[in-house]
Amino acid sequence: MKTSTKRIIATTSILATMNITSWVIFIGLCLQAGVFLFNIFYSLAINPGGAKYFPKGIDFSSLYEVGAWYFFAVTSMIVLVAAIKAYMFYLILSIFKILNLVQPFSKEVGRLIFKISFVALLVGILSLSGFQYSETASDVHFFWRG
């Protein structure tokens, strides 16, 4: 076997592994957004005690005590960030669909990479603003409750 054939086989197997990993991450992010969304509506509409039982052991009950609006705003920001991250991995999966090993950097791949970088920047900005909003909510709670 020639060296170039070995490289193509190695590159193809690495890309296949990256594609499978991206699918797993995409499905996980979709599930995370869905579970958080369900818990938000369950806590707001059916049982406020459900704010204690969010994934990853997160307890939003104290935030719910500050106000339902603060609870809704912070948890909605988490859902929004998870959904946008899932969209980013959807774009990554789109790259794997159109990727050509002979000419890997086509205009379409370039556009997808640009979209991915914009979405990643958006995730960072939304995460930072959500963090600052949650800090403000905790400061308001501390100020009013003493």
N, C-alpha and C positions, 0 to 999 in steps of 0.2 A: 504494500500500500504506500502511496506517495504521502509526503508530508502534508500537502494541501488537502488531501482527502481526509486525513486524520484530523486536521484543524476544522474542516467543515463538519465532520461528525461530532467533534467535541463542542463546537459552537452550537450546533443544532440541539444537542442534549442539554447544554446549559440553558438555552432559550426555552426548551420544553419545561425544564425544572422551574425557571422563572415564571413561565406562564401558569403552571399549576399553583405555585406559591401565590401569585397574584389573584387567581381565582379563589383560593382559600381566604385570603385577606379580604377580598371584595365581599364574599358571602358573610364573613364574620362582621364586617362593618355594617352591612345591611341588617343583619340580625340585631346588632347592638342598637342601631337607630330605631328599629321596630320595637324592641323591648323597652327602651326608654320612652318612646312615644306612647306605648300601651300603658306604662306605669304612670305617666303624666295624666292621661285621661282617667285612669282608674282612681288616682289620688284626688283629682279635682272633682270628678262626677259621682263616684260611688263611695269611696272610703278614704278620708284624709289620713288615716293611719297607714295607708299604703306608701306614704312618703318615706317610711323607715326602710322599705324593702326594695331598694334599687339595686341593680347589678353592681358587682364588685364591692359589695358591702357598704355602699354609700348610703348614709342616712340624711335625708333632706327634711326630716321632721322639724328641726329647729328653724330652718328656712321657711317652712310652711307656716310656723307660728308667727313669723314676722309678717307674713301676708301671702295670700294666694297669688297675688300678682308677682311678687318677688320669686316665689317658687316656680311659677309658670315661665317667667322670663329666663331664669338661670337654666332650668331643665330644657327649655326650648332651644336655648343656645347650644346645649350639649347635643341635642338631636340634630340641629342644623349643621354643626361641625362634623358629626358622624356621617350625615348624609352627603355632605360635600366631599369628605374623604372617600366615601364609597364611589362617588362620581369620578374622583381622581383615579381610582383603581379601575373603573370602567374605561376611562381613557387609556390607561396603560394596557388593558386587555385589547383595546382597539388597535393599539400599535402592534401587538403580536399578530393580529389578524392580517394586517397589510404589510408586515415586514418582509422585505425581499433581501436575502443575503448577498445577492449580486450587487444591488444598489440600495444599501440600507437607509441612506439619508435622502429620501425623496421629499418633495414639497409637502405632501400630505403628512408624512411622519414629522416634518418640521412644524407644521401647524398643530399637530397633536402635542408635541413637546412644549410648544408655546402655551397651549391651553392648560397643560399639566402644571407648568410653572406658575401661571396666573392663578389656578385653583389652589396650589400649595400656598401662595402668598395670601390668598383669601382665607384659607384655613388658619394661618398664623394670625392675621388681623382679627378674625372673629374670635379666636381663642383668647387673644390678649384682651379684647373688649369684654368678653364674657368674664374673664378673671377680674378685671377692674370693676365690672358691675357687681360681681359677687362680693368683692371687698367692700364696695359702697354699701351693699345691703347689710353686711355684717356690722359696719360702722354705724349705720342707722339703727340697727337692732340694739347695739351696745349703748348708743346715745339715749334712746327712748326707754330702755329697760334698766339702765343704770349699771 
